[in-house]
């Protein structure tokens, strides 16, 4: 069965024309620093793949700023994207972030048909030539932690969904870190340790509840690109 245009667009997220729509990013560190910390305000609405309501806002707590999402039906899903600066597309090694689920969509499970909603999603995208490779890391309501599913493949898009967190506790920050090279090779190169890794072109964040028709909310904290 073919992949719809909407799914293709979401899979590539901040690549190609969508990346151009995001615009320039003002980094929180210089190009010579070992880490690039992404300012919460650098996340921009991906208009081509978002409904009319932007249900994300930058807020703060104990002096720390972060992005808060509050999805409620019947809103259309909205996405935020961040474009990797050109200088970091090849040299970025890892991505680290903090997030916390606030409201889990009822029965949300990205690996179950008709239940594909998550309190929080982080997309990581690479590009080689005309093809985009995306890993969709999710905080599920009831899915099996560590499960990999919803694998999409066509000449222009490759995407896997990974359930990184599932269930509670809610309102508790968790820290994640991924090795960009290892994750790409594991999911898209058959685990070949010598496989070349495409340019890391950007990330996206999303909370949704449109399939389960339920509320969903989360906080997206500090995102760091390790060079």
C-alpha positions in Angstrom: 0.0 0.0 0.0 1.3 3.5 -0.8 2.2 6.1 1.7 0.0 9.2 1.7 1.4 12.6 1.0 0.6 13.6 4.6 2.6 10.7 6.0 5.5 11.5 3.7 5.5 15.1 4.8 5.4 14.2 8.5 8.1 11.6 8.0 10.6 14.1 6.6 9.4 16.8 9.0 12.1 19.4 9.0 13.8 18.3 5.8 13.6 19.9 2.4 11.0 22.6 1.9 9.8 22.3 5.5 13.2 23.1 6.8 13.2 26.3 4.7 9.9 27.2 6.3 11.4 27.0 9.7 14.0 29.7 8.9 17.3 30.4 10.5 18.1 29.2 14.0 19.8 31.3 16.6 22.1 28.9 18.4 22.7 29.2 22.2 26.5 28.5 21.8 29.2 29.3 19.4 30.3 27.0 16.6 33.4 26.1 18.5 31.7 24.8 21.7 31.5 21.1 22.3 27.7 21.3 22.7 24.9 23.3 21.1 22.0 24.0 23.4 18.8 24.7 21.6 16.8 27.7 22.9 13.2 26.7 23.5 12.1 29.7 21.3 14.0 28.2 18.3 11.3 25.5 17.9 9.1 26.8 15.1 5.6 25.7 13.8 5.8 23.6 10.7 2.9 25.3 9.0 2.5 22.8 6.1 1.8 20.0 8.5 -0.1 21.8 11.3 -3.6 22.8 11.9 -4.7 26.3 12.6 -4.2 26.1 16.4 -0.6 26.2 17.7 -1.0 24.5 21.1 2.6 24.9 22.1 4.1 27.7 24.3 7.4 28.5 25.9 7.0 28.7 29.7 9.4 28.5 32.6 9.7 26.9 36.0 12.4 27.5 38.6 14.2 29.7 36.2 14.3 27.1 33.4 12.5 27.7 30.1 10.8 24.8 28.1 8.1 24.1 25.6 4.7 23.0 26.9 2.2 21.3 24.7 -1.6 21.0 25.4 -3.5 19.1 22.8 -7.3 18.8 23.1 -9.7 17.3 20.6 -10.9 18.2 18.0 -7.7 20.2 17.3 -5.7 19.2 14.3 -2.2 18.0 15.0 0.5 20.6 15.1 4.3 20.1 14.8 7.3 22.2 15.9 10.6 21.8 14.0 14.2 22.8 14.4 16.8 22.9 11.6 20.4 21.8 12.2 22.9 24.6 11.4 24.9 23.7 8.4 28.2 23.5 10.4 26.7 20.8 12.6 25.0 18.5 10.0 28.1 16.3 9.6 29.8 16.7 12.9 26.9 16.2 15.4 27.5 13.0 17.3 24.7 12.8 19.9 21.5 14.4 20.9 20.4 14.7 24.6 17.1 16.0 25.8 14.7 16.2 28.8 11.0 15.7 28.6 8.1 14.9 30.9 4.6 13.7 30.2 1.7 15.5 31.8 -1.4 14.0 30.2 -1.4 10.6 28.4 -3.8 10.1 25.5 -6.3 7.4 26.4 -4.9 4.1 25.2 -2.3 5.8 23.1 0.0 3.2 21.5 2.0 4.1 18.3 2.3 0.3 17.6 -1.5 -0.3 17.6 -3.7 0.5 14.7 -6.0 3.5 15.4 -4.3 4.3 18.6 -1.3 6.2 17.3 -1.1 9.1 19.7 1.6 10.0 22.2 2.0 12.4 25.0 5.3 13.4 23.5 7.2 12.8 20.3 10.8 13.7 19.3 11.6 13.2 15.6 15.3 13.0 14.5 15.9 13.3 10.8 18.8 12.7 8.4 19.0 13.3 4.7 21.1 11.8 1.9 20.4 13.0 -1.6 16.6 13.1 -2.0 15.9 10.6 0.8 14.9 11.4 4.4 15.5 9.0 7.3 13.5 9.7 10.4 13.4 8.1 13.9 10.2 8.9 15.8 10.9 8.6 19.5 7.6 8.5 21.5 6.4 8.7 25.1 3.4 6.3 24.8 0.5 5.7 27.2 0.4 1.9 27.1 2.8 0.8 24.5 5.7 -1.6 25.2 8.8 0.3 26.1 11.6 -0.4 23.6 9.2 -1.6 20.8 10.1 -0.6 17.3 7.2 -0.4 14.8 5.4 1.5 12.1 8.3 1.1 9.7 7.8 3.1 6.5 9.9 2.6 3.4 9.8 4.1 0.0 12.4 5.7 -2.4 12.2 9.0 -0.6 11.3 8.2 3.1 12.5 5.7 5.7 11.0 6.0 9.2 10.9 3.8 12.3 8.9 4.5 15.5 10.6 3.7 18.8 8.7 3.7 22.1 11.3 5.3 24.3 9.0 5.8 27.4 5.6 4.4 28.3 3.2 5.3 31.1 4.0 7.1 34.2 5.1 8.6 36.4 3.7 11.8 35.1 5.1 15.3 35.8 8.6 13.8 36.2 11.5 14.9 34.0 13.4 12.2 32.2 16.7 12.5 30.3 17.3 10.7 27.0 20.5 10.5 25.0 21.0 9.0 21.6 24.1 8.4 19.6 23.2 9.6 16.1 25.6 7.3 14.2 24.6 4.2 16.2 20.9 4.8 15.9 21.0 5.4 12.2 23.1 2.3 11.5 20.9 0.2 13.8 17.6 1.2 12.1 18.6 2.0 8.5 21.8 0.2 7.8 21.3 -3.3 9.2 23.6 -2.6 12.1 26.7 -2.2 9.9 29.2 -0.4 12.0 31.0 0.9 8.9 28.0 2.3 7.2 28.1 6.0 6.3 25.7 8.3 8.2 23.8 11.0 6.2 23.6 14.6 7.3 21.7 15.2 10.5 19.2 17.9 9.2 16.9 18.6 12.1 14.4 17.5 14.8 10.7 17.9 15.5 8.5 17.7 18.5 4.8 16.9 18.8 2.0 15.9 21.2 -1.3 14.5 19.8 -4.5 12.8 20.6 -6.4 13.0 17.3 -6.8 9.2 16.8 -7.9 8.4 20.4 -9.8 11.7 20.6 -8.4 12.5 23.9 -6.2 15.2 25.6 -2.5 14.9 25.5 0.2 17.2 27.0 3.9 17.2 27.8 6.9 19.4 28.5 10.0 19.5 26.3 13.0 20.7 28.2 16.6 21.2 27.3 17.8 19.8 24.0 21.5 19.6 23.4 23.4 18.6 20.3 26.8 17.1 21.2 29.5 17.8 18.6 
